[in-house]
Amino acid sequence: MEEQATPQVIIYSTPTCHFCHAAKEFMDANEVTYEDHDVAADADKRAEMVEKTGQMGVPVIVVGDEIMVGFDEGKLKELLGM
């Protein structure tokens, strides 16, 4: 049986963002591997996030080619194919 490739997941977050923590807890609980970029500490990643989304709100979750601003568990499950 062929396994479906898991899309690359990136989260742009800040240490004080409640929804960022909730998104990461969701991914950890569901064993989703992701890259975490702290946009409060990393100006280059912050600029990258703004370039992708045109705004400064976090979390920004990138799943493959899809971008989600904010944390919506149902939409994230859909993007992850869960």
PDB file with SEQRES, HELIX, SHEET and CRYST1 records, atoms N, CA, C and O in Angstrom:
SEQRES   1 A   82  MET GLU GLU GLN ALA THR PRO GLN VAL ILE ILE TYR SER          
SEQRES   2 A   82  THR PRO THR CYS HIS PHE CYS HIS ALA ALA LYS GLU PHE          
SEQRES   3 A   82  MET ASP ALA ASN GLU VAL THR TYR GLU ASP HIS ASP VAL          
SEQRES   4 A   82  ALA ALA ASP ALA ASP LYS ARG ALA GLU MET VAL GLU LYS          
SEQRES   5 A   82  THR GLY GLN MET GLY VAL PRO VAL ILE VAL VAL GLY ASP          
SEQRES   6 A   82  GLU ILE MET VAL GLY PHE ASP GLU GLY LYS LEU LYS GLU          
SEQRES   7 A   82  LEU LEU GLY MET                                              
HELIX    1 AA1 HIS A   18  ALA A   29  1                                  12    
HELIX    2 AA2 ALA A   43  THR A   53  1                                  11    
HELIX    3 AA3 GLU A   73  LEU A   80  1                                   8    
SHEET    1 AA1 4 GLU A  35  ASP A  38  0                                        
SHEET    2 AA1 4 VAL A   9  SER A  13  1                                        
SHEET    3 AA1 4 VAL A  60  VAL A  63 -1                                        
SHEET    4 AA1 4 GLU A  66  VAL A  69 -1                                        
CRYST1    1.000    1.000    1.000  90.00  90.00  90.00 P 1           1          
ATOM      1  N   MET A   1       0.844  -1.182   0.000  1.00  0.00           N  
ATOM      2  CA  MET A   1       0.000   0.000   0.000  1.00  0.00           C  
ATOM      3  C   MET A   1       0.889   1.245   0.000  1.00  0.00           C  
ATOM      4  O   MET A   1       1.838   1.336   0.779  1.00  0.00           O  
ATOM      5  N   GLU A   2       0.578   2.196  -0.873  1.00  0.00           N  
ATOM      6  CA  GLU A   2       1.382   3.408  -0.995  1.00  0.00           C  
ATOM      7  C   GLU A   2       0.904   4.460   0.004  1.00  0.00           C  
ATOM      8  O   GLU A   2      -0.291   4.742   0.098  1.00  0.00           O  
ATOM      9  N   GLU A   3       1.850   5.037   0.749  1.00  0.00           N  
ATOM     10  CA  GLU A   3       1.510   6.087   1.711  1.00  0.00           C  
ATOM     11  C   GLU A   3       1.456   7.418   1.003  1.00  0.00           C  
ATOM     12  O   GLU A   3       2.287   7.717   0.145  1.00  0.00           O  
ATOM     13  N   GLN A   4       0.449   8.231   1.378  1.00  0.00           N  
ATOM     14  CA  GLN A   4       0.336   9.569   0.805  1.00  0.00           C  
ATOM     15  C   GLN A   4       1.390  10.464   1.445  1.00  0.00           C  
ATOM     16  O   GLN A   4       1.599  10.422   2.658  1.00  0.00           O  
ATOM     17  N   ALA A   5       2.051  11.272   0.624  1.00  0.00           N  
ATOM     18  CA  ALA A   5       3.071  12.183   1.144  1.00  0.00           C  
ATOM     19  C   ALA A   5       2.409  13.233   2.029  1.00  0.00           C  
ATOM     20  O   ALA A   5       1.373  13.797   1.676  1.00  0.00           O  
ATOM     21  N   THR A   6       3.015  13.485   3.172  1.00  0.00           N  
ATOM     22  CA  THR A   6       2.508  14.500   4.084  1.00  0.00           C  
ATOM     23  C   THR A   6       2.987  15.859   3.609  1.00  0.00           C  
ATOM     24  O   THR A   6       4.175  16.040   3.342  1.00  0.00           O  
ATOM     25  N   PRO A   7       2.064  16.827   3.500  1.00  0.00           N  
ATOM     26  CA  PRO A   7       2.506  18.152   3.062  1.00  0.00           C  
ATOM     27  C   PRO A   7       3.392  18.817   4.107  1.00  0.00           C  
ATOM     28  O   PRO A   7       3.273  18.546   5.302  1.00  0.00           O  
ATOM     29  N   GLN A   8       4.281  19.690   3.643  1.00  0.00           N  
ATOM     30  CA  GLN A   8       5.118  20.453   4.568  1.00  0.00           C  
ATOM     31  C   GLN A   8       4.220  21.419   5.327  1.00  0.00           C  
ATOM     32  O   GLN A   8       3.365  22.079   4.737  1.00  0.00           O  
ATOM     33  N   VAL A   9       4.419  21.497   6.643  1.00  0.00           N  
ATOM     34  CA  VAL A   9       3.619  22.379   7.492  1.00  0.00           C  
ATOM     35  C   VAL A   9       4.553  23.370   8.182  1.00  0.00           C  
ATOM     36  O   VAL A   9       5.546  22.983   8.798  1.00  0.00           O  
ATOM     37  N   ILE A  10       4.217  24.653   8.067  1.00  0.00           N  
ATOM     38  CA  ILE A  10       4.982  25.728   8.704  1.00  0.00           C  
ATOM     39  C   ILE A  10       4.007  26.567   9.510  1.00  0.00           C  
ATOM     40  O   ILE A  10       2.912  26.874   9.039  1.00  0.00           O  
ATOM     41  N   ILE A  11       4.399  26.942  10.722  1.00  0.00           N  
ATOM     42  CA  ILE A  11       3.591  27.862  11.512  1.00  0.00           C  
ATOM     43  C   ILE A  11       4.439  29.078  11.866  1.00  0.00           C  
ATOM     44  O   ILE A  11       5.550  28.956  12.383  1.00  0.00           O  
ATOM     45  N   TYR A  12       3.890  30.243  11.575  1.00  0.00           N  
ATOM     46  CA  TYR A  12       4.499  31.510  11.974  1.00  0.00           C  
ATOM     47  C   TYR A  12       3.767  31.927  13.243  1.00  0.00           C  
ATOM     48  O   TYR A  12       2.543  32.060  13.236  1.00  0.00           O  
ATOM     49  N   SER A  13       4.503  32.133  14.332  1.00  0.00           N  
ATOM     50  CA  SER A  13       3.869  32.350  15.626  1.00  0.00           C  
ATOM     51  C   SER A  13       4.656  33.346  16.465  1.00  0.00           C  
ATOM     52  O   SER A  13       5.738  33.796  16.089  1.00  0.00           O  
ATOM     53  N   THR A  14       4.070  33.677  17.624  1.00  0.00           N  
ATOM     54  CA  THR A  14       4.773  34.464  18.639  1.00  0.00           C  
ATOM     55  C   THR A  14       4.619  33.740  19.971  1.00  0.00           C  
ATOM     56  O   THR A  14       3.659  32.991  20.152  1.00  0.00           O  
ATOM     57  N   PRO A  15       5.539  33.947  20.901  1.00  0.00           N  
ATOM     58  CA  PRO A  15       5.491  33.237  22.183  1.00  0.00           C  
ATOM     59  C   PRO A  15       4.260  33.569  23.031  1.00  0.00           C  
ATOM     60  O   PRO A  15       3.850  32.752  23.856  1.00  0.00           O  
ATOM     61  N   THR A  16       3.670  34.742  22.845  1.00  0.00           N  
ATOM     62  CA  THR A  16       2.549  35.152  23.696  1.00  0.00           C  
ATOM     63  C   THR A  16       1.180  34.914  23.069  1.00  0.00           C  
ATOM     64  O   THR A  16       0.163  35.271  23.664  1.00  0.00           O  
ATOM     65  N   CYS A  17       1.136  34.326  21.894  1.00  0.00           N  
ATOM     66  CA  CYS A  17      -0.120  34.127  21.158  1.00  0.00           C  
ATOM     67  C   CYS A  17      -0.816  32.844  21.608  1.00  0.00           C  
ATOM     68  O   CYS A  17      -0.299  31.744  21.412  1.00  0.00           O  
ATOM     69  N   HIS A  18      -2.003  32.999  22.216  1.00  0.00           N  
ATOM     70  CA  HIS A  18      -2.770  31.846  22.704  1.00  0.00           C  
ATOM     71  C   HIS A  18      -3.131  30.895  21.562  1.00  0.00           C  
ATOM     72  O   HIS A  18      -2.993  29.680  21.704  1.00  0.00           O  
ATOM     73  N   PHE A  19      -3.589  31.436  20.434  1.00  0.00           N  
ATOM     74  CA  PHE A  19      -4.005  30.585  19.320  1.00  0.00           C  
ATOM     75  C   PHE A  19      -2.818  29.876  18.677  1.00  0.00           C  
ATOM     76  O   PHE A  19      -2.970  28.787  18.123  1.00  0.00           O  
ATOM     77  N   CYS A  20      -1.633  30.491  18.747  1.00  0.00           N  
ATOM     78  CA  CYS A  20      -0.415  29.831  18.264  1.00  0.00           C  
ATOM     79  C   CYS A  20      -0.130  28.590  19.107  1.00  0.00           C  
ATOM     80  O   CYS A  20       0.171  27.522  18.575  1.00  0.00           O  
ATOM     81  N   HIS A  21      -0.229  28.745  20.429  1.00  0.00           N  
ATOM     82  CA  HIS A  21      -0.007  27.610  21.329  1.00  0.00           C  
ATOM     83  C   HIS A  21      -1.040  26.519  21.070  1.00  0.00           C  
ATOM     84  O   HIS A  21      -0.698  25.337  21.038  1.00  0.00           O  
ATOM     85  N   ALA A  22      -2.302  26.905  20.885  1.00  0.00           N  
ATOM     86  CA  ALA A  22      -3.361  25.927  20.628  1.00  0.00           C  
ATOM     87  C   ALA A  22      -3.093  25.169  19.331  1.00  0.00           C  
ATOM     88  O   ALA A  22      -3.285  23.954  19.273  1.00  0.00           O  
ATOM     89  N   ALA A  23      -2.652  25.874  18.294  1.00  0.00           N  
ATOM     90  CA  ALA A  23      -2.361  25.232  17.011  1.00  0.00           C  
ATOM     91  C   ALA A  23      -1.217  24.233  17.154  1.00  0.00           C  
ATOM     92  O   ALA A  23      -1.289  23.125  16.623  1.00  0.00           O  
ATOM     93  N   LYS A  24      -0.164  24.623  17.868  1.00  0.00           N  
ATOM     94  CA  LYS A  24       0.984  23.722  18.057  1.00  0.00           C  
ATOM     95  C   LYS A  24       0.604  22.526  18.923  1.00  0.00           C  
ATOM     96  O   LYS A  24       1.060  21.412  18.667  1.00  0.00           O  
ATOM     97  N   GLU A  25      -0.222  22.740  19.944  1.00  0.00           N  
ATOM     98  CA  GLU A  25      -0.691  21.624  20.773  1.00  0.00           C  
ATOM     99  C   GLU A  25      -1.511  20.652  19.935  1.00  0.00           C  
ATOM    100  O   GLU A  25      -1.374  19.438  20.086  1.00  0.00           O  
ATOM    101  N   PHE A  26      -2.362  21.173  19.054  1.00  0.00           N  
ATOM    102  CA  PHE A  26      -3.155  20.327  18.165  1.00  0.00           C  
ATOM    103  C   PHE A  26      -2.234  19.482  17.284  1.00  0.00           C  
ATOM    104  O   PHE A  26      -2.432  18.275  17.149  1.00  0.00           O  
ATOM    105  N   MET A  27      -1.226  20.126  16.686  1.00  0.00           N  
ATOM    106  CA  MET A  27      -0.321  19.397  15.797  1.00  0.00           C  
ATOM    107  C   MET A  27       0.500  18.366  16.562  1.00  0.00           C  
ATOM    108  O   MET A  27       0.709  17.254  16.076  1.00  0.00           O  
ATOM    109  N   ASP A  28       0.967  18.725  17.754  1.00  0.00           N  
ATOM    110  CA  ASP A  28       1.717  17.769  18.571  1.00  0.00           C  
ATOM    111  C   ASP A  28       0.839  16.571  18.938  1.00  0.00           C  
ATOM    112  O   ASP A  28       1.281  15.425  18.847  1.00  0.00           O  
ATOM    113  N   ALA A  29      -0.400  16.834  19.350  1.00  0.00           N  
ATOM    114  CA  ALA A  29      -1.316  15.759  19.754  1.00  0.00           C  
ATOM    115  C   ALA A  29      -1.636  14.829  18.590  1.00  0.00           C  
ATOM    116  O   ALA A  29      -1.903  13.645  18.794  1.00  0.00           O  
ATOM    117  N   ASN A  30      -1.612  15.363  17.369  1.00  0.00           N  
ATOM    118  CA  ASN A  30      -1.925  14.569  16.183  1.00  0.00           C  
ATOM    119  C   ASN A  30      -0.675  14.133  15.425  1.00  0.00           C  
ATOM    120  O   ASN A  30      -0.759  13.664  14.291  1.00  0.00           O  
ATOM    121  N   GLU A  31       0.486  14.291  16.064  1.00  0.00           N  
ATOM    122  CA  GLU A  31       1.769  13.856  15.514  1.00  0.00           C  
ATOM    123  C   GLU A  31       2.043  14.439  14.123  1.00  0.00           C  
ATOM    124  O   GLU A  31       2.544  13.754  13.231  1.00  0.00           O  
ATOM    125  N   VAL A  32       1.700  15.722  13.966  1.00  0.00           N  
ATOM    126  CA  VAL A  32       1.979  16.436  12.720  1.00  0.00           C  
ATOM    127  C   VAL A  32       3.336  17.118  12.875  1.00  0.00           C  
ATOM    128  O   VAL A  32       3.541  17.894  13.808  1.00  0.00           O  
ATOM    129  N   THR A  33       4.251  16.833  11.970  1.00  0.00           N  
ATOM    130  CA  THR A  33       5.565  17.470  11.980  1.00  0.00           C  
ATOM    131  C   THR A  33       5.439  18.844  11.338  1.00  0.00           C  
ATOM    132  O   THR A  33       4.829  18.993  10.279  1.00  0.00           O  
ATOM    133  N   TYR A  34       6.025  19.847  11.992  1.00  0.00           N  
ATOM    134  CA  TYR A  34       5.919  21.209  11.474  1.00  0.00           C  
ATOM    135  C   TYR A  34       7.164  22.004  11.819  1.00  0.00           C  
ATOM    136  O   TYR A  34       7.887  21.684  12.762  1.00  0.00           O  
ATOM    137  N   GLU A  35       7.400  23.055  11.029  1.00  0.00           N  
ATOM    138  CA  GLU A  35       8.454  24.031  11.325  1.00  0.00           C  
ATOM    139  C   GLU A  35       7.790  25.193  12.038  1.00  0.00           C  
ATOM    140  O   GLU A  35       6.738  25.665  11.607  1.00  0.00           O  
ATOM    141  N   ASP A  36       8.389  25.659  13.122  1.00  0.00           N  
ATOM    142  CA  ASP A  36       7.851  26.788  13.881  1.00  0.00           C  
ATOM    143  C   ASP A  36       8.785  27.979  13.730  1.00  0.00           C  
ATOM    144  O   ASP A  36       9.976  27.887  14.029  1.00  0.00           O  
ATOM    145  N   HIS A  37       8.235  29.101  13.262  1.00  0.00           N  
ATOM    146  CA  HIS A  37       9.023  30.324  13.114  1.00  0.00           C  
ATOM    147  C   HIS A  37       8.472  31.387  14.060  1.00  0.00           C  
ATOM    148  O   HIS A  37       7.318  31.796  13.932  1.00  0.00           O  
ATOM    149  N   ASP A  38       9.290  31.832  15.005  1.00  0.00           N  
ATOM    150  CA  ASP A  38       8.914  32.883  15.958  1.00  0.00           C  
ATOM    151  C   ASP A  38       9.115  34.230  15.280  1.00  0.00           C  
ATOM    152  O   ASP A  38      10.239  34.723  15.178  1.00  0.00           O  
ATOM    153  N   VAL A  39       8.014  34.825  14.816  1.00  0.00           N  
ATOM    154  CA  VAL A  39       8.126  36.079  14.070  1.00  0.00           C  
ATOM    155  C   VAL A  39       8.357  37.285  14.976  1.00  0.00           C  
ATOM    156  O   VAL A  39       8.626  38.383  14.488  1.00  0.00           O  
ATOM    157  N   ALA A  40       8.254  37.092  16.288  1.00  0.00           N  
ATOM    158  CA  ALA A  40       8.595  38.176  17.218  1.00  0.00           C  
ATOM    159  C   ALA A  40      10.113  38.330  17.307  1.00  0.00           C  
ATOM    160  O   ALA A  40      10.615  39.434  17.517  1.00  0.00           O  
ATOM    161  N   ALA A  41      10.843  37.228  17.147  1.00  0.00           N  
ATOM    162  CA  ALA A  41      12.300  37.239  17.294  1.00  0.00           C  
ATOM    163  C   ALA A  41      13.044  37.240  15.957  1.00  0.00           C  
ATOM    164  O   ALA A  41      14.212  37.623  15.903  1.00  0.00           O  
ATOM    165  N   ASP A  42      12.381  36.816  14.882  1.00  0.00           N  
ATOM    166  CA  ASP A  42      13.052  36.640  13.594  1.00  0.00           C  
ATOM    167  C   ASP A  42      12.437  37.586  12.551  1.00  0.00           C  
ATOM    168  O   ASP A  42      11.384  37.295  11.982  1.00  0.00           O  
ATOM    169  N   ALA A  43      13.101  38.706  12.313  1.00  0.00           N  
ATOM    170  CA  ALA A  43      12.584  39.722  11.388  1.00  0.00           C  
ATOM    171  C   ALA A  43      12.474  39.198   9.958  1.00  0.00           C  
ATOM    172  O   ALA A  43      11.562  39.591   9.230  1.00  0.00           O  
ATOM    173  N   ASP A  44      13.386  38.318   9.543  1.00  0.00           N  
ATOM    174  CA  ASP A  44      13.332  37.771   8.192  1.00  0.00           C  
ATOM    175  C   ASP A  44      12.088  36.910   8.006  1.00  0.00           C  
ATOM    176  O   ASP A  44      11.409  37.005   6.984  1.00  0.00           O  
ATOM    177  N   LYS A  45      11.789  36.070   8.996  1.00  0.00           N  
ATOM    178  CA  LYS A  45      10.599  35.214   8.918  1.00  0.00           C  
ATOM    179  C   LYS A  45       9.328  36.054   9.018  1.00  0.00           C  
ATOM    180  O   LYS A  45       8.322  35.733   8.385  1.00  0.00           O  
ATOM    181  N   ARG A  46       9.368  37.132   9.812  1.00  0.00           N  
ATOM    182  CA  ARG A  46       8.216  38.043   9.907  1.00  0.00           C  
ATOM    183  C   ARG A  46       7.949  38.663   8.534  1.00  0.00           C  
ATOM    184  O   ARG A  46       6.802  38.722   8.092  1.00  0.00           O  
ATOM    185  N   ALA A  47       9.003  39.124   7.862  1.00  0.00           N  
ATOM    186  CA  ALA A  47       8.859  39.705   6.524  1.00  0.00           C  
ATOM    187  C   ALA A  47       8.326  38.667   5.538  1.00  0.00           C  
ATOM    188  O   ALA A  47       7.497  38.986   4.685  1.00  0.00           O  
ATOM    189  N   GLU A  48       8.799  37.432   5.652  1.00  0.00           N  
ATOM    190  CA  GLU A  48       8.341  36.342   4.791  1.00  0.00           C  
ATOM    191  C   GLU A  48       6.840  36.118   4.999  1.00  0.00           C  
ATOM    192  O   GLU A  48       6.094  35.951   4.034  1.00  0.00           O  
ATOM    193  N   MET A  49       6.399  36.116   6.267  1.00  0.00           N  
ATOM    194  CA  MET A  49       4.989  35.915   6.598  1.00  0.00           C  
ATOM    195  C   MET A  49       4.137  37.042   6.012  1.00  0.00           C  
ATOM    196  O   MET A  49       3.086  36.785   5.423  1.00  0.00           O  
ATOM    197  N   VAL A  50       4.584  38.281   6.170  1.00  0.00           N  
ATOM    198  CA  VAL A  50       3.832  39.433   5.653  1.00  0.00           C  
ATOM    199  C   VAL A  50       3.765  39.377   4.128  1.00  0.00           C  
ATOM    200  O   VAL A  50       2.737  39.707   3.537  1.00  0.00           O  
ATOM    201  N   GLU A  51       4.855  38.960   3.497  1.00  0.00           N  
ATOM    202  CA  GLU A  51       4.872  38.835   2.037  1.00  0.00           C  
ATOM    203  C   GLU A  51       3.849  37.801   1.578  1.00  0.00           C  
ATOM    204  O   GLU A  51       3.171  38.009   0.571  1.00  0.00           O  
ATOM    205  N   LYS A  52       3.728  36.686   2.307  1.00  0.00           N  
ATOM    206  CA  LYS A  52       2.792  35.621   1.934  1.00  0.00           C  
ATOM    207  C   LYS A  52       1.343  36.001   2.188  1.00  0.00           C  
ATOM    208  O   LYS A  52       0.455  35.595   1.439  1.00  0.00           O  
ATOM    209  N   THR A  53       1.090  36.793   3.261  1.00  0.00           N  
ATOM    210  CA  THR A  53      -0.294  37.014   3.689  1.00  0.00           C  
ATOM    211  C   THR A  53      -0.767  38.457   3.611  1.00  0.00           C  
ATOM    212  O   THR A  53      -1.971  38.711   3.630  1.00  0.00           O  
ATOM    213  N   GLY A  54       0.153  39.398   3.523  1.00  0.00           N  
ATOM    214  CA  GLY A  54      -0.224  40.799   3.489  1.00  0.00           C  
ATOM    215  C   GLY A  54      -0.708  41.341   4.819  1.00  0.00           C  
ATOM    216  O   GLY A  54      -1.361  42.384   4.860  1.00  0.00           O  
ATOM    217  N   GLN A  55      -0.399  40.654   5.903  1.00  0.00           N  
ATOM    218  CA  GLN A  55      -0.842  41.099   7.226  1.00  0.00           C  
ATOM    219  C   GLN A  55       0.101  40.581   8.305  1.00  0.00           C  
ATOM    220  O   GLN A  55       0.995  39.783   8.023  1.00  0.00           O  
ATOM    221  N   MET A  56      -0.102  41.042   9.559  1.00  0.00           N  
ATOM    222  CA  MET A  56       0.798  40.710  10.674  1.00  0.00           C  
ATOM    223  C   MET A  56       0.178  39.768  11.708  1.00  0.00           C  
ATOM    224  O   MET A  56       0.837  39.430  12.692  1.00  0.00           O  
ATOM    225  N   GLY A  57      -1.070  39.337  11.512  1.00  0.00           N  
ATOM    226  CA  GLY A  57      -1.730  38.480  12.506  1.00  0.00           C  
ATOM    227  C   GLY A  57      -1.116  37.095  12.549  1.00  0.00           C  
ATOM    228  O   GLY A  57      -0.679  36.567  11.527  1.00  0.00           O  
ATOM    229  N   VAL A  58      -1.085  36.511  13.739  1.00  0.00           N  
ATOM    230  CA  VAL A  58      -0.600  35.140  13.921  1.00  0.00           C  
ATOM    231  C   VAL A  58      -1.666  34.337  14.664  1.00  0.00           C  
ATOM    232  O   VAL A  58      -2.503  34.927  15.346  1.00  0.00           O  
ATOM    233  N   PRO A  59      -1.657  33.034  14.553  1.00  0.00           N  
ATOM    234  CA  PRO A  59      -0.721  32.247  13.755  1.00  0.00           C  
ATOM    235  C   PRO A  59      -1.055  32.292  12.267  1.00  0.00           C  
ATOM    236  O   PRO A  59      -2.199  32.508  11.868  1.00  0.00           O  
ATOM    237  N   VAL A  60      -0.031  32.083  11.473  1.00  0.00           N  
ATOM    238  CA  VAL A  60      -0.195  31.796  10.056  1.00  0.00           C  
ATOM    239  C   VAL A  60       0.301  30.369   9.889  1.00  0.00           C  
ATOM    240  O   VAL A  60       1.440  30.050  10.231  1.00  0.00           O  
ATOM    241  N   ILE A  61      -0.565  29.517   9.361  1.00  0.00           N  
ATOM    242  CA  ILE A  61      -0.226  28.106   9.184  1.00  0.00           C  
ATOM    243  C   ILE A  61      -0.212  27.818   7.687  1.00  0.00           C  
ATOM    244  O   ILE A  61      -1.197  28.050   6.987  1.00  0.00           O  
ATOM    245  N   VAL A  62       0.910  27.313   7.214  1.00  0.00           N  
ATOM    246  CA  VAL A  62       1.068  26.975   5.804  1.00  0.00           C  
ATOM    247  C   VAL A  62       1.110  25.455   5.701  1.00  0.00           C  
ATOM    248  O   VAL A  62       1.955  24.801   6.312  1.00  0.00           O  
ATOM    249  N   VAL A  63       0.182  24.904   4.916  1.00  0.00           N  
ATOM    250  CA  VAL A  63       0.135  23.462   4.680  1.00  0.00           C  
ATOM    251  C   VAL A  63       0.278  23.268   3.177  1.00  0.00           C  
ATOM    252  O   VAL A  63      -0.654  23.518   2.412  1.00  0.00           O  
ATOM    253  N   GLY A  64       1.460  22.817   2.769  1.00  0.00           N  
ATOM    254  CA  GLY A  64       1.718  22.698   1.335  1.00  0.00           C  
ATOM    255  C   GLY A  64       1.628  24.064   0.687  1.00  0.00           C  
ATOM    256  O   GLY A  64       2.404  24.964   1.009  1.00  0.00           O  
ATOM    257  N   ASP A  65       0.666  24.224  -0.241  1.00  0.00           N  
ATOM    258  CA  ASP A  65       0.467  25.501  -0.933  1.00  0.00           C  
ATOM    259  C   ASP A  65      -0.650  26.337  -0.315  1.00  0.00           C  
ATOM    260  O   ASP A  65      -0.906  27.453  -0.766  1.00  0.00           O  
ATOM    261  N   GLU A  66      -1.316  25.809   0.714  1.00  0.00           N  
ATOM    262  CA  GLU A  66      -2.448  26.497   1.339  1.00  0.00           C  
ATOM    263  C   GLU A  66      -1.989  27.315   2.543  1.00  0.00           C  
ATOM    264  O   GLU A  66      -1.125  26.883   3.306  1.00  0.00           O  
ATOM    265  N   ILE A  67      -2.577  28.503   2.703  1.00  0.00           N  
ATOM    266  CA  ILE A  67      -2.230  29.386   3.819  1.00  0.00           C  
ATOM    267  C   ILE A  67      -3.482  29.669   4.635  1.00  0.00           C  
ATOM    268  O   ILE A  67      -4.516  30.050   4.087  1.00  0.00           O  
ATOM    269  N   MET A  68      -3.385  29.481   5.942  1.00  0.00           N  
ATOM    270  CA  MET A  68      -4.488  29.769   6.853  1.00  0.00           C  
ATOM    271  C   MET A  68      -4.009  30.784   7.877  1.00  0.00           C  
ATOM    272  O   MET A  68      -2.976  30.588   8.518  1.00  0.00           O  
ATOM    273  N   VAL A  69      -4.767  31.882   8.032  1.00  0.00           N  
ATOM    274  CA  VAL A  69      -4.469  32.879   9.054  1.00  0.00           C  
ATOM    275  C   VAL A  69      -5.404  32.602  10.219  1.00  0.00           C  
ATOM    276  O   VAL A  69      -6.621  32.547  10.048  1.00  0.00           O  
ATOM    277  N   GLY A  70      -4.828  32.426  11.414  1.00  0.00           N  
ATOM    278  CA  GLY A  70      -5.626  32.062  12.580  1.00  0.00           C  
ATOM    279  C   GLY A  70      -5.617  30.559  12.771  1.00  0.00           C  
ATOM    280  O   GLY A  70      -5.008  29.825  11.993  1.00  0.00           O  
ATOM    281  N   PHE A  71      -6.304  30.105  13.824  1.00  0.00           N  
ATOM    282  CA  PHE A  71      -6.366  28.668  14.097  1.00  0.00           C  
ATOM    283  C   PHE A  71      -7.813  28.228  14.083  1.00  0.00           C  
ATOM    284  O   PHE A  71      -8.597  28.596  14.958  1.00  0.00           O  
ATOM    285  N   ASP A  72      -8.163  27.431  13.076  1.00  0.00           N  
ATOM    286  CA  ASP A  72      -9.484  26.836  12.933  1.00  0.00           C  
ATOM    287  C   ASP A  72      -9.245  25.337  12.830  1.00  0.00           C  
ATOM    288  O   ASP A  72      -8.786  24.843  11.800  1.00  0.00           O  
ATOM    289  N   GLU A  73      -9.562  24.610  13.911  1.00  0.00           N  
ATOM    290  CA  GLU A  73      -9.234  23.180  13.960  1.00  0.00           C  
ATOM    291  C   GLU A  73      -9.858  22.411  12.805  1.00  0.00           C  
ATOM    292  O   GLU A  73      -9.200  21.558  12.207  1.00  0.00           O  
ATOM    293  N   GLY A  74     -11.111  22.696  12.482  1.00  0.00           N  
ATOM    294  CA  GLY A  74     -11.783  21.994  11.387  1.00  0.00           C  
ATOM    295  C   GLY A  74     -11.104  22.232  10.053  1.00  0.00           C  
ATOM    296  O   GLY A  74     -10.885  21.294   9.286  1.00  0.00           O  
ATOM    297  N   LYS A  75     -10.771  23.475   9.775  1.00  0.00           N  
ATOM    298  CA  LYS A  75     -10.102  23.799   8.508  1.00  0.00           C  
ATOM    299  C   LYS A  75      -8.707  23.190   8.465  1.00  0.00           C  
ATOM    300  O   LYS A  75      -8.273  22.706   7.420  1.00  0.00           O  
ATOM    301  N   LEU A  76      -7.994  23.210   9.607  1.00  0.00           N  
ATOM    302  CA  LEU A  76      -6.653  22.633   9.645  1.00  0.00           C  
ATOM    303  C   LEU A  76      -6.718  21.128   9.388  1.00  0.00           C  
ATOM    304  O   LEU A  76      -5.895  20.588   8.650  1.00  0.00           O  
ATOM    305  N   LYS A  77      -7.691  20.452   9.994  1.00  0.00           N  
ATOM    306  CA  LYS A  77      -7.859  19.011   9.741  1.00  0.00           C  
ATOM    307  C   LYS A  77      -8.089  18.755   8.256  1.00  0.00           C  
ATOM    308  O   LYS A  77      -7.530  17.822   7.681  1.00  0.00           O  
ATOM    309  N   GLU A  78      -8.920  19.597   7.645  1.00  0.00           N  
ATOM    310  CA  GLU A  78      -9.208  19.458   6.218  1.00  0.00           C  
ATOM    311  C   GLU A  78      -7.933  19.638   5.392  1.00  0.00           C  
ATOM    312  O   GLU A  78      -7.662  18.846   4.490  1.00  0.00           O  
ATOM    313  N   LEU A  79      -7.153  20.672   5.696  1.00  0.00           N  
ATOM    314  CA  LEU A  79      -5.910  20.918   4.959  1.00  0.00           C  
ATOM    315  C   LEU A  79      -4.918  19.775   5.128  1.00  0.00           C  
ATOM    316  O   LEU A  79      -4.159  19.457   4.212  1.00  0.00           O  
ATOM    317  N   LEU A  80      -4.933  19.155   6.318  1.00  0.00           N  
ATOM    318  CA  LEU A  80      -4.010  18.052   6.603  1.00  0.00           C  
ATOM    319  C   LEU A  80      -4.537  16.709   6.109  1.00  0.00           C  
ATOM    320  O   LEU A  80      -3.834  15.702   6.193  1.00  0.00           O  
ATOM    321  N   GLY A  81      -5.769  16.682   5.592  1.00  0.00           N  
ATOM    322  CA  GLY A  81      -6.357  15.436   5.106  1.00  0.00           C  
ATOM    323  C   GLY A  81      -6.731  14.487   6.217  1.00  0.00           C  
ATOM    324  O   GLY A  81      -6.635  13.271   6.055  1.00  0.00           O  
ATOM    325  N   MET A  82      -7.156  15.024   7.347  1.00  0.00           N  
ATOM    326  CA  MET A  82      -7.510  14.197   8.510  1.00  0.00           C  
ATOM    327  C   MET A  82      -9.003  13.907   8.525  1.00  0.00           C  
ATOM    328  O   MET A  82      -9.491  13.226   9.426  1.00  0.00           O  
TER     329      MET A  82                                                      
END                                                                             
